């Protein structure tokens, strides 16, 4: 048995299909992240004034846990303000978008099950 540990500060960032910058701590991306098979965990960041492109995931259920900053979450036809300590559940197949409404980066943990892949991201607007 190998204990897999990933250090956030050592992880490279990349841009997801929706335009957000993430550092995957566990998932299918492989080293240096922990090689999870059934889920993924990433830190996502949306800059001041920015937003993700509206999109949905046919397969993945997502959780967003807001760490810093404030935002406006849109899911389907509903919108709600979110901030530190809030967790948002995003069911598979539901269009969603998050916009940074604050004056610092909006940083949140994003958990996906099954693990995030670009192929499971369907954009409904341009990033």
LUMVO-285562 format. One record per residue: x, y, z of N, C-alpha, C, O, CB in turn; residue number from 1. Coordinates in pm, 1 decimal. Glycine has a CB too. Layout:
REM residues N
PT     n_xx     n_yy     n_zz    ca_xx    ca_yy    ca_zz     c_xx     c_yy     c_zz     o_xx     o_yy     o_zz    cb_xx    cb_yy    cb_zz resi
PT        X        Y        Z        X        Y        Z        X        Y        Z        X        Y        Z        X        Y        Z  NUM
...
This chain:
REM residues 127
PT     n_xx     n_yy     n_zz    ca_xx    ca_yy    ca_zz     c_xx     c_yy     c_zz     o_xx     o_yy     o_zz    cb_xx    cb_yy    cb_zz resi
PT     85.1   -118.3      0.0      0.0      0.0      0.0     88.9    123.6      0.0    184.8    131.3     76.9    -96.4      0.4    122.7    1
PT     58.6    217.8    -83.5    131.8    343.6    -89.7     41.8    455.7    -39.5    -73.8    466.9    -80.3    181.3    372.6   -234.3    2
PT     95.6    537.5     48.5     21.2    654.9     94.7     52.0    767.6     -2.8    166.5    811.0    -14.9     59.4    694.6    243.4    3
PT    -51.9    814.7    -72.6    -35.9    923.4   -169.4    -69.8   1055.7   -102.2   -179.5   1073.1    -49.2   -125.8    900.9   -294.5    4
PT     24.9   1148.2   -104.7      4.0   1280.9    -48.8     46.1   1382.1   -154.6    154.3   1372.0   -212.4     84.3   1300.7     85.0    5
PT    -40.2   1478.8   -178.9     -2.2   1586.6   -271.6      2.9   1716.8   -192.7    -80.9   1741.4   -105.9   -103.2   1597.6   -392.5    6
PT    101.1   1799.1   -223.6    121.1   1927.5   -156.3     70.6   2036.9   -249.7    123.0   2054.5   -359.7    272.5   1950.2   -118.1    7
PT    -31.5   2110.3   -205.6    -96.1   2210.5   -289.6      4.4   2307.4   -351.3     -5.3   2339.7   -469.7   -198.5   2287.6   -208.7    8
PT     99.7   2353.5   -272.8    196.5   2450.2   -321.6    289.2   2397.6   -429.8    354.4   2476.2   -498.5    277.3   2498.9   -209.0    9
PT    296.3   2266.7   -446.2    383.3   2205.8   -546.4    308.2   2165.1   -673.0    369.2   2116.2   -768.1    452.2   2085.2   -487.7   10
PT    177.1   2184.9   -674.9     97.6   2138.4   -788.1     89.8   2243.1   -898.8     71.9   2361.7   -871.4    -42.5   2101.6   -741.9   11
PT    103.2   2199.3  -1022.9     89.3   2293.9  -1134.5    -57.2   2331.9  -1152.6   -146.4   2253.7  -1119.5    145.8   2233.3  -1265.7   12
PT    -81.8   2449.7  -1204.1   -219.7   2488.4  -1232.3   -245.1   2473.0  -1381.2   -153.2   2479.6  -1462.9   -248.2   2634.4  -1185.9   13
PT   -372.3   2452.1  -1414.9   -410.9   2447.7  -1555.0   -550.6   2505.3  -1567.0   -622.8   2517.9  -1468.0   -404.7   2302.7  -1611.6   14
PT   -587.5   2539.8  -1687.7   -717.9   2599.1  -1713.8   -814.3   2488.8  -1756.3   -784.5   2411.0  -1847.0   -708.3   2710.0  -1822.7   15
PT   -929.1   2482.5  -1690.9  -1029.8   2383.4  -1726.0  -1108.4   2430.2  -1847.6  -1091.5   2542.9  -1894.4  -1124.4   2357.0  -1607.3   16
PT  -1193.4   2343.6  -1897.6  -1274.6   2376.8  -2015.2  -1363.4   2497.9  -1990.2  -1396.7   2569.5  -2084.6  -1360.4   2257.5  -2055.4   17
PT  -1403.6   2523.3  -1862.6  -1491.3   2637.5  -1833.3  -1414.8   2767.4  -1810.3  -1475.5   2871.8  -1786.4  -1575.6   2607.3  -1711.7   18
PT  -1282.5   2761.6  -1817.3  -1202.0   2882.2  -1805.9  -1147.2   2912.2  -1667.9  -1076.4   3011.6  -1651.3  -1280.9   2995.6  -1849.6   19
PT  -1177.2   2830.2  -1568.1  -1122.9   2855.3  -1434.7   -984.6   2792.2  -1423.1   -954.5   2692.8  -1489.2  -1217.6   2799.8  -1325.0   20
PT   -900.9   2851.9  -1337.9   -769.2   2796.2  -1311.6   -778.2   2700.5  -1194.3   -832.6   2736.4  -1089.9   -666.2   2907.7  -1283.7   21
PT   -725.9   2579.1  -1208.9   -731.3   2483.9  -1098.0   -595.8   2418.8  -1075.1   -509.3   2414.1  -1162.6   -837.1   2376.7  -1124.6   22
PT   -582.1   2368.9   -953.1   -470.6   2281.8   -916.9   -535.3   2154.5   -862.9   -597.6   2155.8   -756.8   -371.8   2349.9   -810.0   23
PT   -520.2   2045.9   -936.0   -583.8   1919.6   -896.4   -499.5   1850.2   -790.3   -383.0   1817.6   -813.0   -603.4   1826.6  -1018.9   24
PT   -561.0   1827.9   -673.0   -492.6   1762.2   -562.1   -505.5   1611.2   -569.8   -416.0   1537.7   -528.0   -547.2   1811.8   -429.8   25
PT   -619.1   1565.3   -624.2   -642.2   1421.8   -642.7   -732.6   1405.3   -763.3   -826.4   1482.6   -783.2   -705.4   1355.7   -514.5   26
PT   -703.9   1304.5   -843.1   -786.7   1279.6   -960.1   -712.1   1201.8  -1065.5   -611.0   1137.3  -1037.5   -836.4   1409.2  -1017.9   27
PT   -762.7   1208.4  -1186.5   -708.3   1128.4  -1295.6   -591.5   1194.9  -1367.8   -530.3   1133.3  -1455.1   -816.5   1098.5  -1394.1   28
PT   -559.3   1320.6  -1332.7   -449.3   1389.6  -1400.3   -315.4   1321.3  -1373.7   -222.7   1332.9  -1453.9   -443.0   1535.4  -1355.5   29
PT   -305.2   1250.5  -1262.2   -180.7   1179.8  -1231.4    -81.9   1266.2  -1156.6   -117.5   1372.5  -1105.5   -117.0   1129.4  -1357.8   30
PT     44.1   1220.3  -1149.9    147.1   1287.9  -1072.8    157.7   1433.7  -1114.7    149.7   1462.9  -1234.1    282.0   1217.6  -1089.8   31
PT    175.2   1525.5  -1022.0    199.9   1501.1   -880.4     74.0   1489.0   -794.1     85.7   1476.0   -672.3    284.3   1610.0   -827.0   32
PT    -46.3   1492.9   -853.3   -166.0   1478.1   -770.0   -185.0   1331.7   -732.1   -133.3   1241.9   -798.6   -291.5   1531.7   -843.6   33
PT   -259.6   1309.1   -624.6   -288.6   1173.5   -580.8   -379.4   1106.3   -684.6   -474.9   1168.2   -731.4   -355.2   1173.5   -439.4   34
PT   -351.0    981.0   -720.9   -421.1    914.6   -830.9   -557.7    855.7   -792.5   -575.1    733.8   -792.2   -334.4    805.6   -885.4   35
PT   -653.3    942.1   -760.3   -788.3    894.5   -728.7   -853.7    839.9   -855.5   -828.1    890.2   -964.9   -875.0   1008.8   -666.9   36
PT   -936.8    738.6   -841.5  -1001.1    677.7   -957.5  -1146.9    717.3   -972.5  -1197.1    724.2  -1084.6   -990.8    528.8   -948.8   37
PT  -1216.1    743.3   -862.4  -1360.7    762.5   -865.2  -1406.7    905.0   -835.7  -1526.4    933.6   -837.4  -1423.6    670.6   -767.8   38
PT  -1312.4    993.6   -809.0  -1346.8   1131.9   -774.0  -1224.5   1219.5   -795.9  -1114.1   1169.8   -817.7  -1397.0   1142.6   -626.1   39
PT  -1245.5   1349.5   -789.9  -1131.5   1440.6   -796.1  -1153.3   1554.1   -697.2  -1266.3   1585.9   -660.0  -1111.5   1495.9   -940.3   40
PT  -1043.3   1614.0   -655.9  -1045.0   1728.0   -565.5   -945.5   1829.1   -619.2   -829.2   1797.1   -643.4  -1010.8   1686.1   -417.9   41
PT   -993.4   1952.9   -637.7   -907.3   2057.5   -691.6   -936.8   2188.4   -621.6  -1046.5   2210.0   -570.3   -926.2   2072.0   -843.7   42
PT   -836.6   2275.7   -620.4   -856.7   2412.4   -576.9   -876.5   2495.1   -703.5   -792.3   2494.2   -793.3   -735.6   2465.1   -489.9   43
PT   -988.3   2566.3   -709.7  -1019.1   2650.5   -825.0  -1010.1   2796.1   -784.8  -1031.9   2831.0   -668.8  -1159.1   2618.4   -881.7   44
PT   -977.7   2881.7   -881.7   -964.3   3024.4   -855.6  -1025.9   3102.5   -971.3  -1000.1   3074.1  -1088.3   -815.3   3063.7   -835.6   45
PT  -1108.5   3202.0   -935.8  -1168.1   3291.5  -1035.0  -1125.0   3432.4   -996.0  -1152.1   3476.0   -884.2  -1327.0   3277.6  -1041.0   46
PT  -1058.0   3504.9  -1086.7  -1006.3   3638.2  -1052.2  -1117.4   3740.8  -1032.7  -1231.5   3719.5  -1073.9   -911.5   3686.7  -1160.4   47
PT  -1082.4   3851.3   -969.6  -1176.3   3961.9   -947.0  -1239.0   4001.2  -1080.2  -1168.5   4023.7  -1178.6  -1104.7   4084.7   -881.0   48
PT  -1371.4   4009.3  -1082.9  -1444.1   4046.2  -1203.2  -1462.5   3933.4  -1302.6  -1528.4   3952.0  -1404.9  -1374.9   4157.3  -1269.5   49
PT  -1405.9   3817.1  -1275.2  -1413.6   3704.5  -1368.1  -1527.5   3610.1  -1336.8  -1595.6   3623.6  -1235.1  -1284.8   3628.4  -1367.2   50
PT  -1547.0   3515.6  -1424.7  -1646.5   3411.2  -1404.0  -1608.4   3289.8  -1486.7  -1529.0   3298.9  -1580.4  -1788.6   3460.9  -1441.1   51
PT  -1665.7   3177.2  -1451.0  -1650.5   3059.1  -1534.4  -1749.6   3070.9  -1649.2  -1846.1   3146.8  -1640.5  -1673.0   2927.4  -1452.5   52
PT  -1726.9   2997.5  -1755.1  -1825.0   2989.2  -1863.0  -1936.7   2896.2  -1816.9  -1910.9   2795.7  -1750.7  -1759.5   2938.2  -1996.9   53
PT  -2060.7   2929.7  -1851.8  -2172.9   2841.4  -1818.4  -2148.5   2705.1  -1883.4  -2107.8   2696.4  -1999.2  -2309.7   2902.6  -1865.9   54
PT  -2174.0   2599.6  -1806.8  -2149.0   2464.4  -1854.2  -2224.5   2364.1  -1767.7  -2285.5   2399.8  -1666.8  -1998.1   2433.5  -1853.9   55
PT  -2219.0   2239.5  -1809.1  -2272.2   2131.2  -1726.5  -2189.3   2006.3  -1749.7  -2112.3   1997.2  -1845.3  -2422.0   2104.5  -1758.1   56
PT  -2206.8   1910.5  -1659.9  -2136.1   1783.0  -1667.5  -2240.2   1671.6  -1675.2  -2314.7   1651.6  -1579.3  -2040.5   1762.9  -1544.5   57
PT  -2247.5   1599.1  -1786.1  -2346.0   1491.7  -1796.8  -2331.5   1384.4  -1689.1  -2431.4   1327.8  -1644.7  -2335.6   1427.8  -1931.9   58
PT  -2208.1   1355.9  -1646.5  -2184.7   1247.0  -1552.1  -2152.8   1291.9  -1410.1  -2201.4   1232.3  -1314.0  -2073.9   1162.6  -1601.5   59
PT  -2071.7   1396.5  -1396.0  -2016.7   1430.5  -1264.8  -2111.9   1512.2  -1178.5  -2176.2   1606.4  -1224.7  -1888.7   1506.2  -1282.0   60
PT  -2118.7   1473.2  -1052.1  -2179.0   1555.8   -947.8  -2064.4   1636.8   -889.4  -1955.8   1583.6   -866.8  -2254.2   1468.7   -836.5   61
PT  -2088.1   1766.4   -864.6  -1982.6   1852.6   -811.8  -2022.1   1912.4   -677.9  -2140.0   1931.1   -647.9  -1950.2   1963.6   -910.8   62
PT  -1920.7   1941.5   -598.9  -1934.7   2019.9   -476.7  -1836.4   2134.1   -485.6  -1719.1   2112.1   -515.9  -1910.4   1933.4   -348.2   63
PT  -1881.4   2256.4   -459.9  -1792.9   2372.1   -447.5  -1793.5   2412.3   -300.8  -1899.6   2437.4   -243.7  -1838.4   2491.8   -541.0   64
PT  -1675.6   2418.7   -239.6  -1662.2   2468.3   -102.3  -1585.9   2599.1   -109.6  -1467.0   2600.4   -141.4  -1589.1   2364.2     -8.5   65
PT  -1653.8   2709.4    -80.2  -1594.3   2842.2    -93.5  -1497.3   2866.3     22.7  -1534.6   2856.6    139.6  -1704.7   2952.3    -97.2   66
PT  -1371.6   2898.1    -12.3  -1269.4   2925.4     89.3  -1251.3   3074.4    111.8  -1257.3   3120.9    225.6  -1136.5   2863.0     48.9   67
PT  -1229.3   3150.0      5.0  -1210.3   3294.8     16.9  -1282.1   3365.6    -97.0  -1303.4   3309.1   -204.3  -1059.7   3331.1     16.8   68
PT  -1318.6   3489.4    -71.2  -1385.9   3570.4   -171.8  -1537.0   3551.7   -167.2  -1589.5   3472.0    -89.5  -1333.7   3536.1   -310.1   69
PT  -1604.8   3626.8   -252.0  -1750.0   3616.2   -262.6  -1787.7   3601.8   -409.2  -1716.4   3647.4   -498.6  -1820.1   3739.7   -199.2   70
PT  -1900.2   3538.1   -431.4  -1942.0   3515.0   -568.1  -2091.7   3504.6   -581.0  -2166.2   3508.7   -483.1  -1878.3   3391.4   -621.1   71
PT  -2133.2   3491.0   -705.3  -2273.8   3471.7   -739.6  -2280.9   3340.9   -816.9  -2225.0   3328.1   -925.8  -2332.5   3593.4   -823.6   72
PT  -2351.2   3243.6   -758.0  -2365.6   3111.4   -817.9  -2495.1   3107.4   -896.4  -2600.7   3144.0   -844.8  -2362.8   2999.9   -710.1   73
PT  -2487.2   3063.1  -1021.1  -2607.0   3044.0  -1102.5  -2618.5   2897.0  -1137.7  -2524.5   2836.7  -1189.5  -2602.9   3131.9  -1231.1   74
PT  -2733.9   2840.1  -1109.3  -2762.6   2700.7  -1143.5  -2902.4   2695.8  -1202.3  -2999.8   2736.7  -1139.0  -2750.0   2606.1  -1018.2   75
PT  -2910.6   2644.7  -1325.2  -3040.5   2642.4  -1389.7  -3093.5   2784.9  -1396.3  -3025.0   2873.7  -1447.1  -3139.4   2549.2  -1314.3   76
PT  -3213.0   2808.0  -1346.4  -3272.5   2940.8  -1346.9  -3258.3   3016.5  -1216.9  -3317.5   3123.3  -1201.5  -3414.8   2930.3  -1380.3   77
PT  -3180.9   2963.9  -1122.0  -3166.7   3028.0   -991.4  -3028.9   3089.9   -974.4  -2931.6   3044.4  -1034.5  -3192.3   2927.5   -880.2   78
PT  -3021.0   3195.3   -891.2  -2893.6   3257.0   -854.8  -2889.6   3278.1   -704.2  -2992.5   3298.6   -639.9  -2873.0   3391.7   -929.8   79
PT  -2768.5   3272.6   -649.5  -2751.6   3293.1   -505.3  -2610.3   3342.1   -477.6  -2514.4   3298.2   -541.1  -2780.6   3162.2   -426.3   80
PT  -2598.7   3434.5   -381.0  -2467.2   3480.5   -336.3  -2402.8   3371.7   -251.4  -2470.6   3303.5   -174.7  -2478.4   3613.6   -256.2   81
PT  -2270.8   3355.9   -265.6  -2196.3   3257.4   -187.7  -2070.0   3322.0   -132.9  -2018.1   3418.1   -189.8  -2161.5   3133.0   -273.7   82
PT  -2021.4   3268.3    -22.0  -1900.8   3320.0     40.7  -1832.7   3213.9    124.7  -1874.9   3098.2    124.4  -1933.1   3440.9    126.0   83
PT  -1727.7   3251.6    196.8  -1648.5   3156.6    275.0  -1734.6   3068.6    365.8  -1821.5   3116.7    438.5  -1547.0   3231.3    358.6   84
PT  -1707.4   2938.9    358.9  -1778.8   2841.5    439.9  -1899.5   2781.1    370.9  -1954.4   2682.4    419.9  -1821.8   2904.6    566.4   85
PT  -1942.9   2837.6    257.6  -2058.3   2783.3    185.2  -2016.6   2664.3     99.6  -1908.3   2663.1     41.0  -2123.2   2892.0     97.2   86
PT  -2104.4   2564.3     93.4  -2087.4   2451.1      4.1  -2204.7   2447.5    -91.1  -2319.9   2455.2    -48.4  -2075.3   2318.2     82.6   87
PT  -2176.7   2435.8   -220.1  -2278.8   2431.1   -324.5  -2278.3   2291.7   -385.9  -2173.6   2242.6   -428.1  -2253.9   2540.5   -433.6   88
PT  -2395.1   2227.7   -390.9  -2410.6   2098.0   -456.4  -2459.9   2121.2   -598.5  -2561.2   2188.1   -619.1  -2509.1   2005.9   -377.5   89
PT  -2389.0   2066.6   -696.1  -2424.6   2081.0   -836.9  -2451.2   1941.3   -893.1  -2357.6   1864.9   -916.6  -2311.2   2154.5   -917.7   90
PT  -2579.0   1907.8   -914.6  -2611.2   1775.1   -967.8  -2564.6   1758.1  -1112.6  -2548.0   1856.9  -1184.0  -2761.4   1750.6   -958.9   91
PT  -2543.6   1634.7  -1156.0  -2508.2   1610.4  -1296.0  -2616.4   1667.1  -1388.8  -2735.4   1662.3  -1357.6  -2488.8   1458.4  -1321.7   92
PT  -2573.1   1720.3  -1502.4  -2665.8   1767.9  -1603.4  -2723.8   1905.5  -1581.0  -2801.2   1953.0  -1664.1  -2774.3   1674.3  -1614.5   93
PT  -2688.8   1972.5  -1470.1  -2743.5   2105.3  -1439.9  -2643.2   2212.1  -1483.5  -2527.8   2211.2  -1440.5  -2776.2   2119.3  -1287.5   94
PT  -2688.0   2304.0  -1569.1  -2601.3   2413.4  -1613.5  -2567.3   2502.1  -1493.5  -2652.9   2530.6  -1409.8  -2669.9   2496.9  -1726.6   95
PT  -2440.4   2545.6  -1486.6  -2397.4   2630.5  -1376.1  -2284.9   2722.5  -1418.3  -2216.0   2700.1  -1517.8  -2353.7   2546.0  -1258.0   96
PT  -2268.9   2827.6  -1338.3  -2167.7   2930.2  -1362.3  -2145.3   3002.4  -1230.2  -2240.0   3025.0  -1154.9  -2211.4   3030.5  -1476.4   97
PT  -2021.3   3038.5  -1201.7  -1993.6   3117.4  -1082.0  -1915.4   3241.5  -1122.7  -1822.4   3235.0  -1203.1  -1914.7   3034.0   -976.1   98
PT  -1955.5   3355.6  -1065.0  -1895.0   3484.5  -1094.4  -1835.8   3542.5   -967.1  -1899.5   3540.1   -861.8  -1998.3   3581.6  -1156.0   99
PT  -1714.9   3594.0   -976.3  -1651.0   3659.5   -862.5  -1711.1   3799.6   -849.5  -1696.8   3882.7   -939.2  -1494.1   3665.6   -880.0  100
PT  -1778.0   3824.8   -737.6  -1839.8   3955.5   -713.1  -1762.9   4037.6   -610.2  -1806.2   4146.7   -573.1  -1983.2   3937.3   -666.8  101
PT  -1650.0   3986.4   -564.1  -1574.6   4053.8   -458.8  -1453.3   4128.0   -509.9  -1437.3   4150.4   -629.8  -1531.8   3955.0   -356.2  102
PT  -1367.0   4166.1   -414.5  -1246.3   4241.7   -448.8  -1118.4   4162.6   -425.7  -1009.2   4219.4   -425.0  -1241.3   4369.3   -368.7  103
PT  -1131.4   4031.4   -406.8  -1017.6   3938.9   -399.7  -1052.9   3816.5   -483.8  -1169.1   3796.3   -519.3   -984.3   3898.2   -249.9  104
PT   -952.3   3735.0   -515.6   -980.3   3613.1   -590.9  -1084.0   3528.1   -517.7  -1081.4   3517.5   -395.1   -850.9   3532.4   -613.6  105
PT  -1174.2   3468.4   -593.2  -1270.5   3371.8   -541.1  -1202.9   3235.6   -549.2  -1174.8   3185.8   -658.2  -1407.8   3374.7   -621.5  106
PT  -1177.2   3175.8   -433.8  -1105.9   3048.8   -427.7  -1196.4   2945.9   -362.4  -1252.9   2969.9   -255.7   -971.8   3062.6   -349.8  107
PT  -1209.5   2830.5   -427.9  -1295.8   2725.8   -373.2  -1240.0   2588.3   -405.6  -1167.6   2570.2   -503.4  -1438.7   2739.1   -427.8  108
PT  -1275.2   2492.0   -321.6  -1242.7   2353.1   -349.6  -1354.1   2297.4   -436.0  -1471.8   2324.8   -412.6  -1224.9   2269.8   -218.1  109
PT  -1317.0   2219.9   -534.6  -1413.3   2159.2   -625.5  -1392.7   2008.1   -621.0  -1285.7   1957.6   -654.9  -1397.5   2214.8   -771.7  110
PT  -1495.9   1937.7   -578.8  -1492.3   1792.3   -575.0  -1584.5   1740.2   -684.4  -1697.6   1787.0   -696.8  -1534.3   1737.6   -434.6  111
PT  -1538.4   1644.5   -763.4  -1617.8   1585.3   -870.8  -1618.9   1433.9   -855.1  -1516.1   1372.5   -826.7  -1562.1   1625.5  -1010.0  112
PT  -1736.3   1374.4   -873.7  -1748.0   1228.7   -876.3  -1845.0   1192.2   -988.1  -1961.8   1230.7   -982.6  -1796.7   1171.8   -737.4  113
PT  -1798.9   1118.2  -1090.2  -1661.6   1072.8  -1108.9  -1565.7   1189.6  -1130.6  -1607.0   1305.1  -1140.7  -1654.0    976.9  -1226.6  114
PT  -1437.6   1157.1  -1137.5  -1332.6   1258.0  -1146.6  -1352.1   1350.3  -1266.0  -1402.9   1309.2  -1370.4  -1197.0   1191.2  -1155.0  115
PT  -1310.3   1477.2  -1248.9  -1319.4   1576.5  -1355.5  -1243.2   1531.7  -1479.9  -1131.1   1481.4  -1471.7  -1265.9   1711.0  -1307.1  116
PT  -1307.1   1551.2  -1595.3  -1239.7   1538.1  -1724.2  -1294.1   1647.5  -1815.5  -1409.2   1689.2  -1801.9  -1261.2   1394.9  -1786.8  117
PT  -1210.8   1693.6  -1908.4  -1257.6   1792.0  -2006.5  -1372.6   1734.1  -2089.5  -1464.2   1806.5  -2128.7  -1141.3   1836.2  -2099.1  118
PT  -1367.1   1603.5  -2115.8  -1468.8   1538.8  -2199.5  -1607.3   1539.7  -2135.2  -1707.4   1529.6  -2206.1  -1427.8   1396.0  -2229.1  119
PT  -1615.2   1551.4  -2003.6  -1743.9   1553.6  -1931.7  -1789.1   1697.9  -1904.5  -1874.7   1721.0  -1819.0  -1732.5   1475.4  -1798.0  120
PT  -1732.7   1793.0  -1975.8  -1769.2   1934.0  -1959.5  -1829.5   1984.4  -2089.7  -1762.2   1990.5  -2192.6  -1645.5   2020.2  -1918.7  121
PT  -1957.8   2020.6  -2084.0  -2027.7   2070.7  -2200.7  -2051.1   2221.3  -2181.4  -2129.2   2262.7  -2095.7  -2162.9   1994.0  -2222.9  122
PT  -1981.7   2302.4  -2262.8  -1996.3   2448.6  -2252.5  -2126.7   2492.3  -2318.0  -2164.0   2443.9  -2424.9  -1875.7   2521.5  -2318.7  123
PT  -2195.2   2585.3  -2251.0  -2318.4   2642.4  -2306.9  -2300.7   2790.4  -2340.2  -2394.3   2857.1  -2384.2  -2435.1   2624.5  -2208.4  124
PT  -2178.0   2840.9  -2318.2  -2137.8   2974.7  -2362.5  -1986.7   2972.9  -2379.4  -1918.6   2883.4  -2329.3  -2183.2   3086.8  -2260.2  125
PT  -1935.2   3072.1  -2450.0  -1790.3   3080.4  -2472.3  -1718.3   3120.7  -2344.3  -1767.8   3205.1  -2269.5  -1758.3   3180.9  -2584.8  126
PT  -1600.7   3060.6  -2317.8  -1523.6   3101.4  -2199.2  -1464.0   3239.8  -2215.3  -1396.4   3288.9  -2124.8  -1412.6   3001.2  -2171.2  127
